[in-house]
Amino acid sequence: MALGDAGTDTTTITSQLSANGSVGTAGQILSSRGADLSPQWIPPTFITRSTAVTTSGAASYDFLSIPANVKRIFILFNAVSTNGTANYLLQIGTSSGIETTGYTGAGSRVGASAVATSAFTNGFGFNNNTAAEINSGVAVLNNISGNVWVLTSVLASSAANQQTLETAGNKTLASTLDRLRLTTVGGTDLFDGGTLNITWEF
């Protein structure tokens, strides 16, 4: 670590701060790595929350302009429901658009007396199948490396059979993730209640 002499000239102490000769890039913070190791510049790890949307009246909801270098995204479901029986789909994408193929994974519906599982290739699928279901919970997208993303999710349903929806899978994007979409298989059922939001961290 080097700290120059701010002195009485116009150079501020901030611009003189460096680690291994580097002053980092915009938005980075200086982090200690412990005794006998030089500090390093890293992205901040604080959590950023987007603006919640009311999921009512549309067949899909998009979150756009997710920053580059995000490593984890939380998708928050609060009492979400639709007017049909098609399964929910969570899809991710790049500046070129939402990608609708190349997903590997499955969704399970776990009830008191039965478990049903379906595979999905056109998105991360949630194995709900009743219009009366009102689902709440969290899906988590984690970046393994490059453009490879994995998802795990658990939603709880308020349907009479008191079931949970469990989903996991992976997807390799063509380039950097910057958007995601919640829709349904077929894309025609309408969401008719609840709220949806995302948070992310670097």
Residue pairs with C-beta under 8 A, 6 or more apart in sequence:
1 17
1 18
1 19
1 38
1 39
2 16
2 18
2 21
3 13
3 16
3 17
3 18
4 11
4 16
4 18
5 16
6 12
6 13
6 16
15 23
17 23
17 30
19 30
19 38
19 39
19 40
19 41
20 38
20 40
22 41
23 41
24 30
24 41
25 41
27 43
27 44
28 41
28 42
28 43
28 44
29 41
29 42
29 43
29 44
30 39
30 40
30 41
31 39
31 40
31 41
31 42
32 39
33 39
33 40
43 69
43 202
44 202
45 201
45 202
46 201
47 199
47 200
47 201
48 67
48 199
48 200
48 201
49 197
49 198
49 199
50 63
50 197
50 198
50 199
50 200
51 197
52 195
52 196
52 197
53 61
53 195
53 196
53 197
54 194
54 195
55 61
55 80
55 81
55 182
55 191
55 192
55 193
55 194
55 195
55 196
56 191
56 192
56 193
56 194
57 190
57 191
57 192
58 190
58 191
59 183
59 184
59 187
59 188
59 189
59 190
59 191
60 181
60 182
60 183
60 184
60 187
61 181
61 182
61 183
61 191
61 196
62 98
62 179
62 180
62 181
63 179
63 180
63 181
63 198
64 178
64 179
65 178
65 179
66 73
66 177
66 178
66 179
66 180
66 198
66 200
67 178
67 200
67 202
68 176
68 178
69 202
70 143
70 177
70 200
70 201
70 202
71 142
71 143
71 201
71 202
72 140
72 141
72 142
72 143
72 200
72 201
73 140
73 141
73 180
73 198
73 199
73 200
74 138
74 139
74 140
74 141
74 198
74 199
74 200
75 90
75 138
75 139
75 140
75 141
75 153
75 180
75 182
75 196
75 197
75 198
76 138
76 196
76 197
76 198
76 199
77 135
77 136
77 137
77 138
77 139
77 155
77 194
77 196
78 136
78 194
78 195
78 196
78 197
79 134
79 135
79 136
79 158
79 193
79 194
79 195
80 88
80 134
80 135
80 136
80 191
80 193
80 194
80 195
80 196
81 131
81 132
81 133
81 134
81 135
81 191
81 192
81 193
81 194
82 88
82 131
82 184
82 189
82 190
82 191
82 192
83 131
83 189
83 190
83 191
83 192
84 131
84 184
84 188
84 189
84 190
85 129
85 130
85 131
85 189
86 184
86 185
86 186
86 188
86 189
87 107
87 118
87 120
87 125
87 126
87 127
87 128
87 129
87 184
87 185
88 125
88 126
88 128
88 135
88 182
88 183
88 184
89 120
89 122
89 123
89 124
89 125
89 126
89 182
89 183
89 184
89 185
90 123
90 124
90 126
90 139
90 151
90 153
90 167
90 180
90 181
90 182
91 98
91 99
91 100
91 103
91 122
91 123
91 124
91 180
91 181
91 183
92 98
92 99
92 141
92 149
92 171
92 173
92 177
92 179
92 180
92 181
93 99
93 173
93 177
93 178
93 179
93 180
93 181
94 173
94 174
94 175
94 176
94 177
94 178
94 179
95 175
95 176
95 178
96 174
96 175
98 179
98 180
98 181
99 171
99 173
99 174
100 122
100 123
101 121
101 122
102 121
102 171
102 172
103 120
103 121
103 122
103 123
103 124
103 169
103 170
103 171
104 121
104 169
104 170
104 171
105 119
105 120
105 124
105 125
105 151
105 167
105 168
105 169
105 170
106 117
106 118
106 119
106 120
106 125
106 167
106 168
106 169
107 117
107 118
107 120
107 124
107 125
107 126
107 127
107 165
107 166
107 167
108 115
108 116
108 117
108 118
108 127
108 165
108 166
108 167
109 115
109 116
109 117
109 127
109 128
109 129
109 163
109 164
109 165
110 163
110 164
110 165
110 166
111 161
111 162
111 163
112 161
112 162
112 163
113 161
116 127
117 127
118 125
118 127
119 125
120 169
122 185
123 183
124 139
124 151
124 153
124 167
124 169
124 171
125 167
125 169
125 185
126 135
126 153
126 155
126 165
126 167
127 165
127 167
128 135
128 155
128 157
128 165
130 157
130 159
132 159
132 160
133 157
133 158
133 159
134 157
134 158
134 159
134 193
134 194
135 155
135 156
135 157
135 158
135 165
135 194
136 155
136 156
136 158
136 194
137 153
137 154
137 155
137 156
137 164
137 165
138 153
138 154
139 151
139 152
139 153
139 155
139 167
140 151
140 152
140 153
141 149
141 150
141 151
141 180
142 149
142 150
142 151
142 152
143 149
143 177
144 150
146 172
147 172
147 173
147 174
147 175
147 176
147 177
148 170
148 171
148 172
148 173
149 170
149 171
149 172
149 173
149 177
150 168
150 169
150 170
151 167
151 168
151 169
151 170
151 171
152 167
152 168
153 165
153 166
153 167
153 168
154 164
154 165
154 166
154 167
155 164
155 165
156 163
156 164
156 165
157 163
157 164
157 165
180 198
182 191
182 196
